[in-house]
Amino acid sequence: MSAVSEIINERAIAHVRAWIELFVVDLNLCPFARPVVSADALRIVACESASPEAIATLLFTELDLLSYSSESDIATSVLVFPKGLEAFDDYLGFLDDAQTVLEQMGLDGKVQLASFHPDYRFEGEPVGAASHFTNRAPYPLIHLLRETMVTNVLDTYPNPERISERNIQTLERLGLAGIERLLYSLDS
């Protein structure tokens, strides 16, 4: 990897970590994130290239690493794609491919994919809806979650089916200007 790519990746990882801490954890958009982030069992890795081969290799490598690592070593992994998946449609195509890879590796039911993109847009929602920001991130991301962890947390969390609704309400209270200020503060 070139020195420039390394700097870009380091900045992307730092930016994503700040987004997770400030946006996801502090706004409590994921009520399960705080313990993982504070326990330092969250792995964040950025793709070194925009090439489809490098993007696919990162996915394979991280799925393999997660499946062979203990939960205490790597609870969850966030794959960051600073280049190569900027177009939302390209990202969605890769996400479909990633789900297929997950199934082919025998990890369906063991690992879940959560998707985030700077231009994430829910079908049927108005363009300016705050709800889109529940899945917007500074870069295209795929979050690899251990199914057992998700199940265990959901089994003990009151009304997990309301998390999405609560997140939308939180973001609507913050408003688009507040969301943009918060996201802009990540660049500082």
N, C-alpha and C positions, 0 to 999 in steps of 0.2 A: 504494500500500500504506500502511496506517495505521502510526503509530509503534508501536502495540502489536503489530501483526502482524510488523513488522520486528524487534522485540525477540524475539518468539517464534521467528522464523526464525533469527536469529543464535544464540540459545541452542540450538536444535535442531541447527544445523550444528556448533556447538562440541561438543555432546554426542555427535553421531555421529562427529566427528573423534577425540574422546577414546576412544570405543568401538573405533574402527578401530585406533588406536595401542595401547591397553592390552589389548584383548581379541583382536582379529584378528591384529595383528602380534606383540605380546609373547608371546601363547600359541602363535604360529605356526600358527593355524588356516588361514590362507591363506599358504602358503610363497612366494607370488609378490607379496604386498602390499608388503613392506618397500621394495623399490626404487622402486615407484611413489609411495608415500607420501613417502619421503625425497627423491625428485626433484621433488616438488611438482607432479607432473603429474596428480594426483588432483583432480577437480572435485567439489565437494559443493554441491548447490543444493536449497533447500527451497521447497515449494509455498506460495504466498502465501495460498491460500484452500482451503476445504473443498469448494468447488463442483466438480461433475464436469467442468465446462468448464475450470476452472483446472488441475485435475489432468491432464486430457487435453492441454491446451496445453503444460504443462511437459514431458510425455512427447514430444510432437511436436518441440518446440523443442530439447530435449536430444539427441534422436536425430539431428536435422538438424545441430546444432552438432558432435556427435561425428563424423558422417560427413564433414563438410567441414573438420575441424581435423586438424592433423598430430598424430601420436602423441606427439611431444615437447611439444606445447602442452597437449593433453588426452589422456592415456593412457586414462583411464577416468572415468566419471561416476556419481555416486551421487545418486539422486533421493530426497529426504526428504519425507514427507507427515505433518507434525505434526498435521493435522486432516483428516478426511474418509474415511480408510480404517482407522479404529481396529478395526472388526469384521473378524475374520480372513476370514470368508466374503466380505465386500465386497472385501477386498484380493485374495483369490484370483480373484474375478470380474474385477477390474481387471487383474490379471496376465494372465489369458486374453486380455482385450481388447488389452493391450499387445503380446502376441505376435502377434496379428492385425495390429496397426498396423505392427509391425516387418516382417512379411511384405509388407503392402501398400506400404510404402515401399521395397521391394526391398533391405532390409537383412538379411534372413534369410541366414545364412552369413557375414555381415560383423560383426554385433553379437549378442551373447548377453545374455540377461536372467538375473540372479541375484536371488533373492528372499529378503527378510528381513522379519520382523514380530515385534513383542513377544510375540505369542501363537502363534508358529509351532509347529505340531504335525504330526509325521509320522504318517500313517495306519498303524495297526497297532502303534505304539509305546505303551508305558504312559504315562499322563499325567505321571508324575514322572521320565521318562527324561531323562538328561543330553543325549542325542542331539538333542533339540529345540533346544538352545542353539547348535548349529552354525549354525542359521538364525534365531536370535532376535537382535533389535536393539532399541535404545531406542525407535525409531519404525518405522512401516512404511517400507520402502526398496525401491527397485529399483536394482540395480547394472547399469549398461550397460558391458559388456566388449567390447573389440575381439577378434573371433574370431582374427585373425592373432596377436595377442599371446598369447592362451590357447594356441593351437596351438604356437607357438614355445617357450613355456615348458614345456608338457607333453612336447614332443619331447625336451627335455634333462633333465627331472626324473626321477630314479629312482623307479620304481614309483608313478606318479601315481594308479593305481587304488586305492592304499592310503591316500590322503589322508583320505578320509571316515572310514575305520576308525580311523586314527591320531587324528583330531580327537575322535572319540567317546571313545577311551581317555584322551586328555588331559583332557577334561571330566569323565569318570567319576573320574579320580584327584583332580581338584579337588573334586568332590562338589557337590551342590546348594547347600549352605551356602557353600562357597567361591566358587561362581559368583555367588550372590546378593551376597556381600560385594564381589566385584570389580565387579559391575554397580552396586551401591549407591555405590561409591567414585567412579563417574563423575559423580554428582550433587554431589559435594563441591567 
